[in-house]
Each structure stands twice: as structure tokens, then as C-alpha cells.
């Protein structure tokens, strides 16, 4: 069974930083678009950031300039550096891997990020 293992969530004050990481030992990340989604209480899951095979990134408007997504295909990891965190960034963050060619998608179990003052 494919597993995406996330780490790095936690508690932080507004303006602080966290780095989320996601790794897998079972799939070849270089074939996948890697995404981070988040879901706040009472809200739908939303796409936060994506990084494509060639390294191109896309960000949601409300995180652009604060979050940076990077990937290391050799290590099969993807990281989301989150700076200048706001209370509205509080959510469970999910790693997602999507291979369009084979229509395969995998999810991590989620990691909680809580921004509090």
C-alpha cells in the first residue's frame, strides 16, 4: 500500500514559520505532480500549492509570497516552507501525489497546523 508520510505540523504564533515535509518510499515522485491541500474546520479542502515534474510551481492567491514549495526527486520528498503564518492558515494540511498519465492519486494522512496568538 502506497503511503505518503507527512511531518512538520504544529503550533506557531502569527508571523511564525513552519516547514511541512512529505515523503514516500513506495512511489517515484519524479512521475507525479505534488500538491499540498488544506482543510480548515467547517470548510472544504482547498489546494494550497503545486509543483510539477519540471519544478514549476503554482500557489493559491492567499499564500503566494509566503509559502514556498520544493521537491527533491532523488530523496522522494516534497517540502512546503510556510512563512508569515496567519491565523487563517490554521488547518489540516494534506500531501497529495498525482500522476496524470496513469490517473493515479495518493494522499497523506494529514498534519495539523495551528496558528494562534
C-alpha positions in Angstrom: 0.0 0.0 0.0 1.3 3.4 -1.0 2.0 5.7 1.8 2.7 9.4 1.8 4.1 10.4 5.2 3.8 14.0 6.3 5.7 15.7 9.1 6.3 19.2 10.4 3.0 20.4 11.6 2.5 22.1 14.9 1.6 25.2 16.9 3.0 28.6 15.9 2.3 32.2 16.6 1.2 34.6 13.9 4.2 35.7 11.8 6.0 32.5 12.6 7.2 29.8 10.2 6.8 26.0 9.8 8.1 23.6 7.2 5.9 20.6 6.2 7.5 17.6 4.6 6.1 14.7 2.7 7.9 11.5 1.7 7.2 8.2 0.2 9.3 5.0 -0.2 6.8 3.4 -2.4 6.2 5.6 -5.4 8.6 7.5 -7.8 7.9 11.2 -7.0 9.5 12.3 -10.3 6.5 10.9 -12.2 4.0 12.9 -10.1 2.7 16.4 -9.6 3.0 17.0 -5.9 0.4 19.1 -4.1 -0.4 20.4 -0.7 -4.1 20.8 0.2 -5.5 22.1 3.5 -8.9 21.8 5.2 -10.0 24.1 7.9 -12.8 23.2 10.3 -16.2 23.5 8.5 -14.6 24.3 5.2 -13.9 22.3 2.0 -10.4 21.0 1.3 -8.6 23.5 -0.9 -5.4 23.4 -3.0 -2.6 25.4 -1.5 0.4 24.8 -3.8 1.5 22.5 -6.6 4.9 21.6 -8.0 5.2 19.9 -11.4 7.8 17.5 -12.6 9.9 20.2 -14.1 9.8 22.3 -10.9 7.2 24.8 -12.0 5.1 25.9 -9.0 1.6 27.3 -8.5 0.2 28.8 -5.4 -3.1 29.8 -4.1 -3.5 33.6 -4.0 -3.6 33.8 -0.2 -0.3 32.0 0.3 1.7 33.3 -2.7 4.8 35.1 -1.5 4.6 33.5 2.0 4.8 29.8 1.1 7.5 28.1 -0.9 7.1 24.6 -2.3 10.1 22.5 -3.3 10.8 18.9 -4.3 13.7 16.5 -4.2 13.1 13.7 -6.6 16.2 11.9 -5.6 15.1 11.7 -2.0 11.4 11.3 -2.9 10.4 14.3 -0.8 8.4 17.5 -1.1 8.5 20.4 1.3 6.3 23.3 2.0 8.1 26.2 3.7 5.4 28.4 5.3 6.4 31.9 6.5 4.5 34.8 7.9 1.8 32.5 9.1 -1.7 33.8 9.8 -4.5 32.5 11.9 -6.4 31.8 8.8 -3.7 29.3 7.8 -4.9 27.1 10.6 -5.9 23.8 9.0 -5.0 20.2 8.5 -2.6 20.0 5.6 -2.5 17.1 3.2 0.2 16.0 0.9 -1.1 14.7 -2.5 0.7 13.0 -5.4 -1.0 12.9 -8.8 0.3 11.1 -11.9 -1.9 12.3 -14.8 -0.6 9.7 -17.3 -1.8 6.8 -15.2 -4.6 8.7 -13.4 -3.2 7.7 -10.0 -3.5 9.8 -6.9 -2.3 9.3 -3.4 -2.9 11.1 -0.1 -1.1 11.5 3.1 -2.9 11.3 6.4 -2.7 15.0 7.2 -0.8 17.1 9.6 -2.3 19.8 11.8 -1.1 23.4 11.6 -2.4 25.7 14.2 -1.6 29.4 14.2 -2.6 31.1 17.5 -1.9 34.3 19.3 
